[in-house]
Amino acid sequence: MKLITITNNYSAEGAAPRYYLKADTALLRNNDAFYIPDGVGRVIAEPHIVLKVSRLAKYIGERFASRCIEGVMGGVAFTAADKLAEARREGLAWDEAVGFDHSSALSLDTLAPEAINEGAIFYINGEERARISLDDMRFTPDHIVSHLSECMTLRIGDLIYLGAPASFEAKAGDNYRLTIGEHVLLNFDIK
């Protein structure tokens, strides 16, 4: 299983979707608490809507891309911001900054693909902090799936984090909740 995170769905950077990959050990499941790793400096959290791939996909046209999506999930990607700044400055790979264990929270439930039209709301300590809407995304999910399928073969169970409209510093003691419609998909603590 691949975890693919789109980095420029809410920025003007690049003409096509840009992304990075994570190993499946980056998954944080079951609404388990996220423990801020020691010694990495500042950690930021970015809420995402996540697509779950339902079939093998290679060179899928955009108009057929929706057939490759099993459903949508909620996610939060964590990044060691200081490590990322260092990697960018030195022209190094981002792996250490973005791919550490449990750096990608993922909801237990998968909703029908059309639930994405409702968008998502991200809360910190019960306060709404971000709305994730298809209307605000630069690239549609179909475009992203089609583009990715030209770069690599997508497989059943691959997860595509569609991009985050905002980032927040992860602070011990905070509670994160992400909803799509009436469904609470994520509800976990930062420690």
C-alpha positions, 0 to 999 in steps of 0.5 A, a space after each residue: 500500500 502506498 500513501 501519496 500526499 499531494 502538496 500543491 492542491 492549495 497553492 500555485 506551485 507547479 502546473 501538475 499535482 506534486 506529491 510525495 510518498 510514505 511507507 505504510 508504517 506512517 499510518 496512525 489508525 484507530 484514533 490512536 493518540 499522536 505522540 510528537 517525536 522527540 528531537 524533531 523540533 516543531 511539528 505541523 498538522 495538515 487536515 486532508 480528505 483521503 481517497 481510497 483506491 479500489 482497483 489497479 490503475 495505470 494510465 487512466 483517463 480523467 473521465 474514468 478516474 472516478 471508477 478507481 475510487 472506493 471511497 473517501 476517508 479523513 486524514 491528518 498529515 504530520 510534518 517535522 517542519 524544522 527537518 523539512 526546512 533543513 531538507 529543502 535548504 540542503 536539497 535533500 529528500 523529505 523522507 525524514 521530515 514527512 515519512 516518520 512512523 505514525 505521521 499520517 492519521 487515517 480514519 477508520 470509516 470509509 464513506 461513499 465516494 460522493 461524500 467528498 462533495 460535502 467537504 470536511 471540517 477540521 476542529 482543534 479542541 472543538 473549535 472549527 479551524 479549517 474547511 476542506 472543499 472541492 471548490 477550493 482545490 486546484 486539482 479535482 480528485 479525478 485529475 489527481 488520480 489520472 495524473 498519478 496513474 501516469 506516474 505509477 501504477 495505483 493499486 487496491 488500497 492505496 491512499 491519496 491525501 488530497 492536500 490541505 488548505 491550512 497547517 497548524 502547529 501540533 501541541 501536546 494536549 490538543 484534540 483533533 476532530 475531522 468530520 465529513 457531513 454528519 460523520 465524525 471520521 477522526 477524533 484523537 489527541 496529541 501527546 
